[in-house]
Amino acid sequence: MERGKKNWVFCDGYLPPKGDNPEFEGHEALMLTNLNDEKAKIELSFIFEDRDPEEGIFVELDGMRTTCVRLDKPMGEKNFTLGESVQYTVWVKSDVPICACFGRLDVRQTNMAYYSVEGYTF
């Protein structure tokens, strides 16, 4: 039985600006889970509407582990940052099948909004 997919695409990336209340930290994140025994080597590629892609952001995930990659923080050895209010797609590529979902917490209003979505897989 296959435990995940090797390619995940999340098309609705748009890191919202910070809200007025500093106690709440809005963000976007990738939740990645490796249900295999072997380590997963994962590459994140960011595709933009108005500039060339940013590729080569690497994450390793041990077997039978999960992690959360915060997209509002510096990522990978490059310390790549997205910046606020930038439209993007993130393509998650793994050498072993993994599970992934994307989440966003928007704190600009007092009734904060959180949603998570499963991406397109192949």
N, C-alpha and C positions, 0 to 999 in steps of 0.2 A: 504494500500500500504506500502510495506517495504521501509524504508528510509536508505539504506545502508546494510552493512554486519557486522557480529560480528568477523570475522577472515579475516585478510589481510596478505599476505606473499609477501615480496619484496626480491628477490633472488640476485640482483646484487649490493650489498653494497661493496664499496671499496673507503674509504675516501682518495682522492688524496692529495699528499703533497702540501705544500704551494708553490706559485709561487715566482718569483723574485721581484715583485712589491708589497710592503706592503700596498698600497692603496686598493688593491682588496683582498677580503677575500673569498677564495674558501670554499665550504662546501657541506654537504649533509643534507637533511631535510625531515621530514615527515610532510605533511600538513593533518590535521585531522579536519573533520567537523561533528558536531552532529546536525542532522535535526530533532531531537525529542525534546519533552518538558522536558524530564527527564535528569538528569546528567548521563554522561557516565563514568564508571570506566574502564580505559584502562591499560593493561599490555603489556610492550614491552619485548620480548625475543630475544636475539641475538645469532645466531647459527654460529659457526666458522668451518673452515676446519681442524684446527689443535689443538683445545682445547675444553673443555666442554662449554656448553652454559652459557650465563649470563642471568639470569631470575630475575623477580621481580622488574623491573623498571616501576613505576606506574605514570600515568598521569590521572587527572580528567578534564572533559570537560563539562561545563554546557550545558543545552539544548539550541538549536538554536545559537550555538557559533562555532567559528573556532579557531584553533591555529596552530602554526608552531613549531615543536620540532626540534631544531638544533642538528644534530648528531655529530657535531664536538665540542660541548660544553658538560660539565658535565650534566648528566641526572639523574632525580629522587632524592630521599632521599639518595641513595647510592653514588651520584655524579659520576656515572659510566662514563668512557670515553673510546672511541673506539681506539684511536690512528690512526696514518696515515698508509696508505698502507696495511691495514688488510682486507682480503676478509671475508665477512659476509653476512648472511641473517637476516632480521628482521621480526619477526612474531608479528603482532599487534592483540591483543585479547581484545574485549570489551564486557561488559555485556549488552549493547544495540547496535542495528545496527548503524554504523557510515560510513562515506565516508573517503577514505584515498588515498593519492598519495605520491610518493617519488620523490625527485628532487636532482640533483647534479649540482653544479657550479664548473667547473674546470678552474682555472686561471693560469695554468702553461705556457700557450702560450698567445701571445698578442691577438689572436683571440679567446677569452674566449668561452668555450662551456657550455651550460646549457641544461639539458633535464629533463623531468618529465615523470613518468610512473605510470600507474595504476597497482596494484598488483593482484596476484591470490587471489580470495575470496571464502569463503565457510561458 
